[in-house]
Amino acid sequence: MSKIKGALVVVQGGGPTQVINASLYGVVKEALGRLDDSAEILGARHGIMGVLNRQWWDLRRQPEALWEEIRLSPGSALGSSRKMLNAEEADEAVRILNEKAVRYLACIGGNDSMDTANKLAAAAAEMDYDLQTAGIPKTIDNDLPHTDHCPGFGSAARYIAQSAIDLGTDVGTLPTPISIMEVMGRNAGWLTAATMAARQREDDAPHLIYVPETPLEAGRFLDDIQAVYTRQGWVVAAVSEGLKDEKGKAWSVPRSAAAADEFGHVLPGDVATTLAGLVSEKLKLRARSEKPGLLGRSSRLLASEVDRREAEQVGRFGLAWMLDGHSSFMAAIRRESDSPYQVSYFAVPLREVANVERTLPLDYLTPERNQVRETFRAYVEPLIGGALIRHARLRDGVAQAFQPVISCAS
């Protein structure tokens, strides 16, 4: 079979994940197998800014052994950005790609990166320039539509669920009985909801879970904390960084307007600090806050092998589908079954995913809106990719080690 001519450019955008480079690996490996040996395979340095600044990585000439390590590494190997393209910049980017004889463009990223890919596809079509464009999904927020889940979410979910187990083991033994754990996610509570995978028993952390899809009223929050504290003497609550009160006001500590990126996303404040302070002030209980923050998306040690494998495969599928003559799409994941866990891959038009957020369905929440139903476990556990570490407790003077509830294949 003859190989395909035309250069490829790969772009990474937005916040990194533990497995974003597995998608890069998949794209490049597929390209090396199918593109003509003379075709350039380039990575734009620091996202779309690398295209505009004509700054490239030569991906074809990287050592084979290095690719195997890149596949396992967190962070964006190409460098990333949060640049929002205007019409003039989109036109300029397309002209630069045309100068380089680029015929294939793969954008690895979340909602904003799909917007970038969609704008470039539209600009190329307006110029009558044959540029095939593919979006390769990634986001720990899990908020891209039309895909069962997003690469990056499973690893972040594993990290945050394990953190909830570890935090609960610590807090349950201390005279500071209240801990508020802040989880990333501005508008979508998928990742915060994933902390429920830490629970096996009623007294397991987190005892309370609050997501941004529903408002959090101060009095209700304090009543919830008091009720759990009265029952067992300590509390761990997981809260989304994007929580708002019943009036729509953010619970986070205000940040200046300079903290917003070009897409208008404001750098979140410290919602856990605010809520811990509220508990201390109103309930007179010792409370502290915890914020894993960027650690939740950068831990190679706690990455999910299921997530990494799917990140690579979605990259391979996206590149192969594009080289087969398709354009202006995002590669997506379809869940075929939970047990055994199986997925397949398909394409979704970019126009249907660009700047569209998929939030956590409220059906996953309990009526009190302070905990996640067990039905969510079947969704999230296969993505976490293996058993979480459980810790022993003393019961009536006898040490008992609890078996992990998660047993999906990695």
C-alpha positions in Angstrom: 0.0 0.0 0.0 1.4 3.4 -1.0 2.0 5.9 1.7 0.2 9.2 2.0 1.9 12.5 1.0 1.5 15.8 2.9 2.8 17.1 6.2 1.2 16.7 9.6 1.1 19.3 12.4 0.2 18.3 16.0 -1.0 20.8 18.6 -1.6 20.4 22.3 -3.8 22.9 24.1 -5.2 23.7 27.5 -4.3 22.0 30.8 -2.2 18.9 30.6 -3.3 15.5 32.0 -1.4 12.4 33.1 -2.0 10.8 29.7 -2.1 13.6 27.1 1.2 12.4 25.7 -0.1 9.0 25.2 -2.5 10.6 22.6 0.5 12.4 21.1 2.3 9.0 20.9 -0.7 7.4 19.2 -1.0 10.2 16.6 2.7 10.2 15.8 3.0 6.4 15.7 0.1 6.2 13.3 1.5 8.9 11.2 4.9 7.3 10.9 3.3 4.1 9.6 1.1 5.8 7.1 2.6 9.0 5.9 5.2 9.1 3.1 8.8 9.0 4.5 9.4 12.5 3.0 6.4 14.1 4.8 7.2 16.3 7.8 5.6 15.4 11.1 5.8 18.6 13.2 4.7 19.6 16.7 3.7 23.2 17.3 5.6 24.6 20.3 3.2 25.8 23.0 0.0 25.2 21.3 -1.4 27.3 18.5 1.1 30.0 19.4 3.7 27.7 18.0 1.9 27.8 14.6 1.6 31.6 14.7 5.2 32.0 15.7 6.5 29.3 13.3 8.1 27.3 16.1 8.2 23.6 15.6 9.3 20.3 17.1 10.6 17.8 14.5 8.7 14.7 15.6 9.8 12.4 12.9 13.4 12.6 14.1 12.9 11.9 17.8 14.6 8.8 19.1 12.4 5.7 19.3 13.3 5.1 23.0 12.3 8.7 23.8 8.8 8.1 22.4 8.3 5.2 24.8 9.2 7.5 27.7 7.1 10.4 26.4 4.1 8.1 26.2 4.3 7.6 30.0 5.0 11.3 30.9 2.6 13.8 32.3 2.5 17.4 31.1 2.3 18.6 27.5 5.4 17.3 25.7 4.9 19.9 22.9 4.1 22.7 25.3 0.6 24.1 25.6 -1.3 27.4 25.6 -4.7 28.9 26.3 -4.8 31.2 23.3 -8.2 32.1 21.8 -8.0 32.6 18.1 -9.7 35.6 16.5 -10.7 35.5 12.8 -7.5 37.3 11.6 -5.2 34.9 13.6 -7.1 31.9 12.3 -6.5 33.1 8.8 -2.8 33.7 9.5 -2.4 30.3 11.1 -3.9 28.7 8.0 -1.6 30.7 5.7 1.4 29.5 7.7 0.3 25.9 7.5 -0.2 26.3 3.8 3.4 27.6 3.5 4.6 24.4 5.2 2.6 22.3 2.8 0.6 20.9 5.8 -2.4 18.9 4.8 -3.2 17.3 8.2 -3.8 19.0 11.6 -4.4 17.2 14.8 -5.5 19.3 17.8 -5.2 17.5 21.2 -7.2 19.2 23.9 -10.5 20.1 25.5 -13.4 22.4 24.8 -11.3 25.4 23.8 -9.0 23.3 21.6 -12.0 21.9 19.8 -13.0 25.6 19.2 -9.5 26.2 17.8 -9.7 23.2 15.5 -13.1 24.2 14.3 -12.0 27.8 13.5 -9.0 26.6 11.6 -11.1 24.1 9.6 -13.6 26.9 8.8 -10.8 29.3 7.8 -9.2 26.7 5.5 -12.5 26.0 3.9 -13.1 29.7 3.3 -9.6 29.9 1.6 -10.4 26.8 -0.4 -7.4 25.1 1.2 -7.5 21.4 1.6 -6.6 21.0 5.3 -7.9 17.9 7.0 -8.6 18.7 10.7 -9.1 16.3 13.6 -9.7 17.0 17.3 -8.2 14.5 19.8 -10.1 14.8 23.2 -8.4 15.3 26.5 -9.7 16.8 29.7 -9.7 15.9 33.4 -13.1 17.7 33.6 -14.7 15.0 31.5 -17.0 17.7 30.0 -16.8 17.2 26.2 -20.1 16.1 24.7 -20.9 13.0 22.6 -18.1 10.9 24.1 -18.7 8.5 27.0 -15.7 10.0 28.7 -12.5 12.0 28.0 -8.9 10.7 28.2 -7.4 12.2 31.2 -10.5 11.9 33.4 -9.8 8.3 34.5 -6.3 9.1 35.8 -7.4 12.3 37.6 -10.3 10.4 39.1 -8.0 7.7 40.3 -5.7 10.3 41.9 -8.6 12.1 43.6 -10.3 9.0 44.9 -7.0 7.6 46.3 -6.5 11.1 47.9 -9.9 10.9 49.5 -9.0 7.5 51.0 -5.7 8.7 52.3 -7.1 12.0 53.7 -9.9 10.1 55.5 -7.4 7.8 57.1 -5.5 10.8 58.4 -8.4 13.1 59.5 -10.2 10.3 61.3 -7.3 10.1 63.8 -6.8 13.8 64.5 -8.2 16.3 66.9 -8.9 18.6 63.9 -12.0 16.7 62.8 -13.2 18.6 59.7 -11.4 18.6 56.4 -12.7 20.2 53.2 -11.0 18.8 50.0 -11.2 21.0 46.9 -11.4 19.3 43.6 -10.7 20.8 40.1 -13.7 21.5 37.8 -15.2 24.9 37.2 -18.7 24.0 35.9 -18.7 20.2 35.7 -18.7 18.0 38.8 -17.5 14.7 37.2 -14.1 14.7 38.9 -15.6 15.7 42.3 -18.2 13.0 41.9 -15.4 10.4 41.3 -14.4 10.7 45.0 -17.3 8.4 45.7 -15.1 5.6 44.5 -13.2 5.9 47.7 -16.2 4.8 49.8 -17.0 1.3 50.9 -18.6 1.9 54.3 -20.9 4.7 55.6 -18.0 6.1 57.7 -15.6 6.2 54.8 -14.5 9.5 53.4 -15.7 11.6 51.7 -18.9 11.8 53.8 -20.2 14.8 51.8 -19.8 15.6 48.1 -20.8 18.9 46.5 -20.7 19.6 42.7 -21.2 22.9 40.8 -24.3 21.7 39.0 -26.3 22.5 42.0 -26.1 25.6 44.4 -24.7 25.2 47.9 -26.5 27.2 50.5 -24.5 28.1 53.6 -27.0 26.9 56.2 -27.5 23.6 54.4 -23.8 23.0 54.2 -23.3 23.7 57.9 -26.3 21.4 58.8 -24.7 18.6 56.8 -21.3 19.0 58.5 -22.9 19.1 61.9 -25.0 16.0 61.2 -22.0 13.9 60.1 -19.9 15.2 62.9 -22.5 14.4 65.5 -22.8 10.9 64.1 -19.1 10.0 64.0 -17.0 12.8 65.3 -15.1 13.7 62.1 -15.9 14.8 58.5 -14.3 14.9 55.1 -16.2 16.9 52.4 -15.2 17.0 48.7 -16.1 20.2 47.0 -15.8 21.4 43.4 -13.7 24.5 42.9 -16.6 26.1 40.9 -19.2 25.9 43.7 -21.7 28.8 43.8 -24.3 29.7 46.5 -28.0 30.0 45.9 -27.6 33.5 44.5 -25.1 32.4 41.9 -22.1 33.9 43.8 -18.9 31.9 43.7 -17.8 30.4 47.0 -14.1 30.8 46.1 -12.0 33.6 47.3 -12.2 36.5 44.7 -9.4 36.8 42.2 -8.6 39.8 40.1 -9.8 40.1 36.5 -6.2 39.6 35.4 -6.5 36.0 36.5 -8.8 35.2 33.6 -7.5 33.6 30.4 -8.4 34.6 26.8 -11.5 32.3 26.9 -12.8 34.1 29.9 -12.0 31.3 32.4 -11.2 32.9 35.7 -8.5 31.2 37.8 -10.4 29.6 40.6 -9.9 30.8 44.1 -9.8 28.7 47.3 -13.3 27.5 47.9 -12.2 24.9 50.5 -10.4 27.6 52.5 -13.6 29.7 52.5 -15.8 26.8 53.6 -13.4 25.6 56.2 -13.4 29.1 57.6 -17.2 29.1 57.7 -17.2 25.8 59.6 -14.8 27.2 62.2 -16.7 30.4 62.6 -20.2 29.1 62.8 -19.8 25.6 64.3 -16.8 26.3 66.4 -15.1 23.2 65.1 -11.5 22.9 64.1 -11.5 22.7 60.3 -8.8 22.8 57.6 -8.7 22.8 53.8 -6.8 20.6 51.3 -6.3 21.4 47.7 -4.5 18.8 45.5 -4.8 21.2 42.6 -2.5 20.5 39.7 -1.2 17.4 41.4 -4.4 15.8 40.5 -3.6 15.9 36.8 0.2 15.4 36.9 0.8 12.2 38.9 2.4 9.6 36.7 2.5 7.2 39.7 -1.3 7.2 40.0 -2.2 7.3 36.3 -4.8 4.8 35.1 -3.5 2.2 32.6 -7.0 2.0 31.2 -6.9 5.8 30.6 -3.4 5.7 29.1 -4.4 2.9 26.7 -7.5 4.7 25.6 -5.6 8.0 25.2 -3.2 6.3 22.8 -6.0 4.6 20.9 -8.1 7.7 20.5 -5.0 9.4 19.0 -4.4 6.5 16.6 -8.1 6.4 15.6 -8.3 10.2 15.0 -5.2 10.3 12.9 -6.2 7.2 10.9 -9.7 8.5 10.3 -8.3 11.8 9.1 -5.8 10.1 6.7 -8.8 8.0 5.4 -10.2 11.3 4.0 -12.4 12.6 6.9 -12.1 16.1 8.4 -13.6 18.6 10.9 -14.3 15.9 13.5 -13.4 15.0 17.1 -12.5 11.4 17.9 -14.8 10.0 20.6 -15.2 7.0 22.8 -18.3 4.8 22.9 -18.8 2.4 25.9 -19.9 -0.9 24.5 -20.2 -2.7 27.9 -19.4 -2.3 31.6 -18.7 -5.9 32.4 -16.5 -6.8 30.7 -15.5 -3.2 30.1 -15.2 -2.5 26.4 -15.1 0.6 24.2 -15.0 1.5 20.5 -14.1 4.8 18.8 -16.1 7.0 16.4 -16.1 10.5 15.0 -18.3 13.5 16.0 -18.5 16.8 13.9 -16.3 19.5 15.5 -19.2 22.0 15.3 -21.1 19.8 17.8 -18.4 19.9 20.4 -16.6 23.2 20.1 -17.4 25.4 23.2 -20.0 22.9 24.4 -19.8 21.6 28.0 -21.3 18.4 29.3 -22.1 18.7 33.0 -22.8 15.9 35.5 -26.4 14.7 35.3 -28.3 15.5 38.4 -29.6 11.9 38.5 -26.3 10.8 39.9 -26.8 12.9 43.0 -28.8 12.0 46.1 -32.0 14.0 46.8 -30.1 15.9 49.5 -27.5 17.0 46.8 -24.7 16.2 49.2 -23.6 12.8 48.0 -23.3 10.7 44.8 -25.5 7.7 44.2 -24.0 4.2 43.9 -25.1 4.2 40.2 -22.1 6.4 39.4 -19.8 3.6 40.6 -20.4 1.5 37.5 -19.5 4.5 35.3 -16.3 5.6 37.0 -14.7 2.4 38.3 -13.6 0.9 34.9 -12.0 4.2 34.0 -9.9 4.3 37.2 -8.2 1.2 36.0 -7.5 -1.1 38.9 -7.7 -1.4 42.7 -7.3 1.6 45.0 -5.1 1.2 48.1 -7.2 0.6 51.2 -5.9 0.9 54.7 -6.2 -1.2 57.8 -8.2 -0.2 60.9 -8.3 -1.5 64.4 -11.7 -2.9 65.4 -12.2 -4.2 68.9 -8.4 -4.7 69.2 -8.1 -6.7 66.0 -6.5 -5.2 62.9 -8.6 -5.7 59.8 -7.5 -4.9 56.2 -10.4 -4.1 53.9 -10.4 -5.4 50.4 -10.7 -3.0 47.5 -14.1 -2.7 45.9 -12.5 -1.9 42.5 -11.4 -4.9 40.6 -11.6 -3.9 36.9 -8.8 -5.0 34.6 -6.0 -2.6 34.0 
